[in-house]
Amino acid sequence: MTEIKTMIYVIPEQIRNYLDSLVPPRVAELAGMEAHALEHDFPIIGPACGHLCYLIARMTGARNIFELGSGFGYSTAFFARAVRENGGGAVHHVVWDEELSQQARKHLGNMGFNDIIRYHMGEAVQTLRESDGQFDIVFNDIDKNAYPASLPVIESKLRNGGVLIIDNMLWSGRIFDPADHAPDTDGVREFTRLITASPNWITSLVPIRDGLIVALKVAGG
Ligand SMILES: C[S@@+](CC[C@H](N)C(=O)[O-])C[C@H]1O[C@@H](n2cnc3c(N)ncnc32)[C@H](O)[C@@H]1O
């Protein structure tokens, strides 16, 4: 994983903590996953972003969701809850680490979501390319250098009127450093340029945690 482990937040701590404090308490399994991520410095999206993902999925009535880069299933749980409350469907969990896939099966199973989750182990963009169907939401949290190449694949698999959510679009502020041309930093910059310049998307960058782009697909693919 090329994501920097210890996140440097652009958003002031007071605001981050306030946004997290507004999220309803999580079930014990999910709270345990937050504690584990903190202890092991594993980059989960956290409560405020998770809750926003849940809200978007509820608002749009999403029944078919594809996640790229699912880790041990923390973000997946927010989408799975929304899909269940929307009447049922599928959330695709994709990660290339076997151990994380196994952990996700345990956590999401303990939360009673195994009838909704479709587990895949492998490279996420390739897995999406090979998947049938048109998705209501695609959530992208893979290695950042791979973001630009993922866009045409996502565009072909998300239905018109579907929503793309993509994490780390402020990339710890590294995008603002003109000397930083690490592949991940350039990947975030290039993805942002591509999607905001495309007539196929209506896009907003929400400055929450490390920055989430939320984009509505209005044409294309
Ligand atoms: C940022 S973490 C995921 C966190 C998760 N979305 C959450 O918030 O709970 C990204 C995970 O995806 C994996 N990953 C990164 N790039 C990937 C790719 N191209 N295909 C499959 N897995 C990938 C990483 O190894 C890591 O386990």
The ligand as an SDF file (V2000), in Angstrom:
LIG
                    3D

 27 29  0  0  0  0  0  0  0  0999 V2000
   -7.1180    3.0870    2.2520 C   0  0  0  0  0  0  0  0  0  0  0  0
   -7.2730    1.3830    2.5030 S   0  0  0  0  0  0  0  0  0  0  0  0
   -9.0140    1.0770    2.5360 C   0  0  0  0  0  0  0  0  0  0  0  0
   -9.7990    1.6370    3.6290 C   0  0  0  0  0  0  0  0  0  0  0  0
  -11.2700    1.3710    3.4710 C   0  0  0  0  0  0  0  0  0  0  0  0
  -11.8270    1.9910    2.2740 N   0  0  0  0  0  0  0  0  0  0  0  0
  -11.9550    1.9240    4.6920 C   0  0  0  0  0  0  0  0  0  0  0  0
  -12.1380    3.1350    4.7730 O   0  0  0  0  0  0  0  0  0  0  0  0
  -12.2860    1.1310    5.5590 O   0  0  0  0  0  0  0  0  0  0  0  0
   -6.9650    0.7740    0.8730 C   0  0  0  0  0  0  0  0  0  0  0  0
   -6.8980   -0.7410    0.8080 C   0  0  0  0  0  0  0  0  0  0  0  0
   -6.9930   -1.1460   -0.5500 O   0  0  0  0  0  0  0  0  0  0  0  0
   -5.8420   -1.9040   -0.9270 C   0  0  0  0  0  0  0  0  0  0  0  0
   -5.5450   -1.5260   -2.3170 N   0  0  0  0  0  0  0  0  0  0  0  0
   -4.8860   -0.4330   -2.7730 C   0  0  0  0  0  0  0  0  0  0  0  0
   -4.8740   -0.3850   -4.1060 N   0  0  0  0  0  0  0  0  0  0  0  0
   -5.5610   -1.4830   -4.5160 C   0  0  0  0  0  0  0  0  0  0  0  0
   -5.8940   -1.9830   -5.7880 C   0  0  0  0  0  0  0  0  0  0  0  0
   -5.5340   -1.3550   -6.9030 N   0  0  0  0  0  0  0  0  0  0  0  0
   -6.5990   -3.1330   -5.8520 N   0  0  0  0  0  0  0  0  0  0  0  0
   -6.9750   -3.7900   -4.7180 C   0  0  0  0  0  0  0  0  0  0  0  0
   -6.6960   -3.3510   -3.4810 N   0  0  0  0  0  0  0  0  0  0  0  0
   -5.9970   -2.2140   -3.3740 C   0  0  0  0  0  0  0  0  0  0  0  0
   -4.7560   -1.5170    0.0350 C   0  0  0  0  0  0  0  0  0  0  0  0
   -3.8100   -2.5280    0.1690 O   0  0  0  0  0  0  0  0  0  0  0  0
   -5.5930   -1.2860    1.3140 C   0  0  0  0  0  0  0  0  0  0  0  0
   -5.8390   -2.4780    1.9850 O   0  0  0  0  0  0  0  0  0  0  0  0
  1  2  1  0
  2  3  1  0
  2 10  1  0
  3  4  1  0
  4  5  1  0
  5  6  1  0
  5  7  1  0
  7  8  2  0
  7  9  1  0
 10 11  1  0
 11 12  1  0
 11 26  1  0
 12 13  1  0
 13 14  1  0
 13 24  1  0
 14 15  1  0
 14 23  1  0
 15 16  2  0
 16 17  1  0
 17 18  1  0
 17 23  2  0
 18 19  1  0
 18 20  2  0
 20 21  1  0
 21 22  2  0
 22 23  1  0
 24 25  1  0
 24 26  1  0
 26 27  1  0
M  CHG  2   2   1   9  -1
M  END
$$$$
